[in-house]
Amino acid sequence: MRFPYAGVCQEGTLTGTVFDRVFVLYPRGLRTGGPEALHQLVDELRASGQDAFLVPLDGSEHLPRVESFERYDAPEASLDDRAGNAVIVPEMAMTYMRKIRHAQTICWWLSIDNSSPFILRQERRDKRFARDHGVAHGAWAPNRRVAIERRILSVYPFERYLRDALHIAQSAYARAYLQTHLGLCASIVSDYIPRDELGFSDEARDGSRRRSVAFNPGKSPWLPDVLGPRLPDVEWDPIVGLDRRGVVRLLSSSAMYFDAGYHPGRDRMPREAAMLRAVTIVARRGAAAYWEDVPIEARFKVSQGSAFVDEAVARVREALDDRERAVGLQETYRDWIANDRQRFGLEVRRAFIAGSWEDDTPILPARG
């Protein structure tokens, strides 16, 4: 049975969404936050008594499974497209939903800006930002997958298969965007960071930290070039070419992590950096603009626009000059992150086990 989700948010809850079996599509072999969240969902569903399985996306079947994801109870199975079952599709593969004929489709919006229907809008915004600050725009160019999906979307308009789907969103930003721009309601189902991977007891010591700023060159490669000349006494630590242990070691020795990227969802790196007691500063864009997704004080969020460089330099200097105070001001953020495993379990059970899809209930950060 498909549930009528005709584009207008309804008060109350939708009930009866307890499925016989749940199949979660995922890109096998890819070790990033999105595929890990898909593993976490299957693991949590099975722990809650729901029969759930992963299904490799077309083209990834031959790839080996990620070894570090073996921590999750997430077996694979062949997709069974029949009434009573559910098929969860991550937004990056949303066009796959056109193949489902009988099972209930559910789109999990792990990001917004990385999904095909929205990439053009984001690209236009990034072009303006690049032009304003004199940096190369190439890092934001749409990739081949998006170009291919654009052609598919021109033949199969996405409204056609989104209107009959249920929707879950990994962030308050995604939920707000869906409601505002598409009239689609979504229930929050987030994700969590496995704490043992961060090695808190061994690595997360304040001790002697370098006057350095860690950053992800995959999201903002221009950061040292734009801010560096104004901060000559600061080292810049690119997070690139490192294994998991290397990332932890770098974030544990850097005084700060600056994420000037576009935050398509509740990104993992800012949370990991904060838990490792690196002062976390983000650009106020995407999910980072939402308190529900990144609950840190406004002083740690830099607005996009003509004053970006001046504001970013001031924020970095302020935090580095009194790092102890800055770390203390992010204690609430660390408490919120520490509760994400429990919060995730409640979200999954509310939607999939209790069958309660609460559309408009605010998801507020836990207080320590």
C-alpha positions in Angstrom: 0.0 0.0 0.0 1.2 3.5 -0.9 0.4 6.3 1.5 -1.0 9.5 0.1 1.6 12.2 0.6 0.3 14.7 -1.8 2.6 17.6 -1.1 0.8 19.4 1.8 2.1 18.9 5.3 -0.6 17.4 7.5 -1.1 17.9 11.2 -0.7 14.9 13.5 0.9 11.7 12.4 0.7 9.1 9.6 0.3 5.6 11.1 0.5 2.1 9.8 3.9 2.4 8.3 5.3 -0.8 9.9 6.7 -2.8 7.0 7.2 -6.5 6.5 10.8 -6.0 5.2 12.9 -2.9 4.6 15.5 -2.8 1.9 18.1 0.0 2.0 19.9 0.8 -1.3 23.6 1.8 -0.8 26.8 2.2 -2.8 28.9 -0.8 -1.9 32.6 -0.1 -1.4 32.3 3.6 -0.6 33.6 4.7 2.8 32.0 8.0 3.4 29.4 9.4 5.9 26.4 8.7 3.7 27.0 4.9 3.2 27.9 4.6 6.9 24.6 6.2 7.8 22.8 3.7 5.6 24.6 0.9 7.5 23.6 2.5 10.8 19.9 2.6 9.7 19.8 -1.1 8.8 21.6 -2.0 12.1 19.2 0.1 14.1 16.1 -1.3 12.4 17.3 -4.9 13.0 18.0 -4.1 16.6 14.5 -2.8 16.9 12.9 -6.0 15.5 12.4 -4.8 11.9 13.6 -7.2 9.1 16.0 -5.0 7.2 18.7 -5.4 4.6 21.1 -3.5 2.4 20.9 -3.7 -1.4 23.9 -2.6 -3.5 23.2 0.0 -6.0 23.5 -0.9 -9.7 27.2 -0.8 -10.7 28.6 -1.3 -7.2 27.8 -5.0 -6.8 31.4 -6.0 -7.7 33.1 -3.8 -5.2 34.2 -5.2 -1.8 32.3 -4.2 1.3 34.0 -1.6 3.5 35.8 -3.5 6.3 35.2 -0.8 9.0 31.5 -1.1 8.4 31.5 -4.7 9.7 30.7 -3.3 13.1 27.1 -3.0 11.9 24.5 -5.8 11.7 23.7 -4.9 8.1 23.5 -8.0 5.8 22.7 -7.7 2.1 19.7 -9.3 0.3 18.1 -9.1 -3.1 15.4 -6.4 -3.3 11.8 -7.8 -3.0 9.5 -5.3 -4.7 6.1 -6.3 -3.2 3.3 -4.6 -1.3 4.0 -4.5 2.5 7.8 -4.0 2.0 9.6 -0.7 1.9 12.6 0.4 -0.2 14.7 3.3 1.2 16.7 5.2 -1.5 19.3 7.8 -0.6 18.7 11.1 -2.4 21.9 10.7 -4.5 20.1 7.7 -6.2 16.6 9.1 -6.1 15.9 8.3 -9.8 16.0 4.6 -8.8 12.6 5.1 -7.3 11.0 5.0 -10.7 11.8 1.3 -10.8 9.8 0.4 -7.7 6.2 -0.7 -8.6 4.7 -2.2 -5.4 6.8 -1.6 -2.3 6.5 1.7 -0.4 9.4 4.0 -1.5 11.1 6.2 1.0 13.7 8.8 0.1 16.3 9.5 2.7 17.6 13.0 2.2 21.1 12.6 3.6 21.9 15.9 1.8 20.1 18.5 -0.1 22.7 20.4 -2.1 24.3 17.2 -3.5 21.0 16.0 -4.9 20.3 16.4 -8.6 17.2 18.7 -8.5 19.1 21.2 -6.4 22.6 21.2 -7.7 22.0 23.9 -10.2 20.7 26.4 -7.6 23.7 25.7 -5.4 26.1 26.1 -8.3 24.7 29.5 -9.1 25.2 30.6 -5.4 28.8 29.3 -5.4 29.6 31.1 -8.6 28.6 34.3 -7.1 30.7 33.6 -4.0 33.7 32.6 -6.1 33.3 35.8 -8.2 33.1 38.0 -5.1 36.2 36.6 -3.5 38.3 35.9 -6.6 38.7 32.2 -6.2 38.3 29.4 -8.8 34.9 28.0 -9.2 36.0 24.6 -10.6 35.7 22.8 -7.3 31.9 23.3 -7.4 31.3 22.2 -11.0 28.6 19.5 -11.4 30.1 16.0 -11.8 29.3 13.4 -14.4 26.7 11.6 -12.2 24.7 14.8 -11.8 24.8 15.4 -15.6 23.5 11.9 -16.3 20.8 12.2 -13.7 19.7 15.6 -15.2 18.9 13.7 -18.5 17.0 11.0 -16.6 15.1 13.7 -14.7 14.1 15.4 -18.0 12.4 12.1 -19.0 11.1 11.1 -15.6 10.2 14.3 -13.7 11.2 13.8 -10.1 7.8 15.0 -8.9 6.3 11.9 -10.5 8.0 9.5 -8.1 8.5 11.7 -5.1 4.8 12.5 -4.6 4.0 8.8 -3.7 7.1 8.4 -1.5 7.6 8.9 2.2 10.5 11.1 3.2 13.0 11.2 6.0 15.6 13.9 6.4 19.1 13.7 8.0 19.0 17.4 8.9 16.5 20.1 9.9 17.9 22.0 6.9 16.8 19.2 4.5 13.4 19.0 6.1 12.9 22.7 5.9 14.0 22.8 2.2 11.7 20.0 1.3 8.7 21.6 2.8 9.5 25.1 1.6 10.5 24.3 -2.0 8.7 21.0 -2.8 5.8 20.9 -0.3 7.1 17.5 0.9 7.0 16.6 4.6 9.8 14.6 6.2 10.5 13.0 9.5 14.0 13.5 11.0 16.2 10.5 10.9 19.8 11.7 11.5 22.9 9.5 12.0 25.7 9.2 14.6 29.5 9.1 15.0 30.9 5.8 16.4 32.8 7.1 19.4 35.4 4.3 19.5 36.7 5.5 16.1 37.8 8.8 17.6 39.8 7.3 20.4 38.9 9.9 22.9 40.9 8.6 25.8 44.2 8.6 23.8 43.9 11.5 21.3 41.5 14.2 22.6 43.9 15.9 25.0 44.2 19.6 25.0 47.8 19.6 26.0 50.0 21.5 23.6 48.3 22.3 20.4 49.8 24.0 17.5 48.5 27.4 16.4 47.0 25.8 13.4 43.7 25.5 11.6 42.6 22.2 10.1 40.5 22.3 7.0 39.0 20.0 4.3 40.5 21.0 0.9 37.7 18.9 -0.8 35.2 21.5 0.5 37.2 24.7 0.6 40.6 24.4 -1.0 40.9 28.2 -1.3 40.8 28.8 2.5 44.5 29.3 3.1 44.9 31.5 0.1 42.0 33.7 1.1 42.6 33.9 4.8 46.3 33.1 5.0 47.7 36.5 4.1 45.7 38.0 7.0 46.8 35.3 9.4 50.6 35.0 8.9 51.2 33.4 12.3 48.7 30.5 11.6 49.5 27.1 10.1 47.0 25.5 7.8 46.5 21.7 8.0 44.8 20.1 5.0 42.9 17.0 5.9 43.8 14.9 2.8 45.5 11.6 2.2 45.0 10.4 5.8 43.5 7.2 7.2 41.1 7.3 10.0 43.8 7.4 12.7 45.6 10.2 10.8 42.5 12.4 10.8 42.0 11.9 14.5 45.6 12.7 15.2 45.5 15.8 13.1 42.3 17.1 14.6 43.7 16.4 18.1 46.8 18.4 17.5 45.2 21.4 15.6 43.8 24.3 17.6 40.9 24.7 15.3 38.8 23.2 12.5 37.3 25.7 9.9 34.7 24.3 7.6 33.8 26.9 4.9 32.0 24.3 2.8 28.3 24.3 1.9 27.0 21.8 4.5 24.5 19.8 2.5 23.5 17.9 5.7 24.7 17.4 9.3 28.3 16.9 8.2 30.5 14.5 10.2 33.8 16.4 10.2 32.6 19.4 12.3 31.2 17.0 14.9 34.3 14.9 15.0 36.5 18.0 15.3 34.4 19.3 18.2 34.5 16.0 20.0 38.3 16.0 19.7 38.3 19.5 21.2 39.4 21.4 18.2 37.5 24.7 18.2 35.0 24.4 15.3 34.1 27.3 13.1 31.7 26.9 10.1 30.3 28.9 7.3 26.7 29.9 7.9 25.2 28.1 5.0 23.2 24.9 4.4 22.7 22.8 7.5 25.3 24.9 9.4 22.9 27.8 9.4 20.4 25.8 11.5 20.8 25.6 15.3 19.1 22.2 15.2 21.9 20.8 13.0 24.9 22.7 14.3 24.1 24.1 17.8 27.1 26.4 18.4 27.1 30.1 19.2 26.8 32.6 16.4 30.4 33.7 17.0 31.5 30.4 15.5 29.4 30.7 12.4 30.7 33.0 9.6 28.2 34.6 7.3 28.6 34.4 3.5 28.9 37.6 1.7 31.2 40.6 1.1 32.3 40.7 4.8 33.3 37.0 4.9 37.0 37.5 5.0 37.0 40.2 7.6 34.6 38.2 9.8 36.4 34.9 9.4 39.8 36.5 10.3 38.3 38.1 13.4 36.7 34.8 14.5 39.8 32.8 14.0 42.0 35.2 15.9 39.5 35.5 18.7 39.3 31.7 19.2 43.1 31.1 18.9 44.0 33.9 21.3 41.8 32.4 24.0 41.4 28.8 23.0 40.4 27.6 26.4 37.4 29.9 26.5 36.4 29.0 23.0 36.5 25.2 23.8 34.4 25.9 26.9 31.8 27.7 24.8 31.4 24.6 22.7 30.6 22.3 25.6 26.9 22.3 24.7 27.7 21.2 21.2 29.9 18.3 22.4 27.1 17.2 24.8 24.6 17.3 21.9 27.0 15.2 19.7 27.5 12.7 22.6 23.8 12.1 22.6 23.5 11.5 18.8 23.5 7.7 19.1 20.5 7.6 21.5 18.7 10.3 19.5 19.2 8.3 16.3 17.6 5.2 17.9 14.6 7.2 19.0 14.1 8.7 15.6 14.3 5.3 13.8 11.9 3.6 16.2 9.4 6.5 16.1 9.2 6.4 12.3 9.6 2.7 11.4 8.5 0.8 14.5 5.8 3.1 16.0 4.7 4.2 12.5 4.6 7.8 13.6 5.8 10.3 10.9 5.8 13.6 12.8 6.1 16.4 10.3 6.3 19.6 12.1 7.6 18.8 15.6 10.9 20.7 16.1 14.0 18.6 16.7 15.9 20.5 19.3 19.4 19.8 20.5 19.8 17.9 23.8 21.1 20.0 26.7 23.9 18.7 28.9 
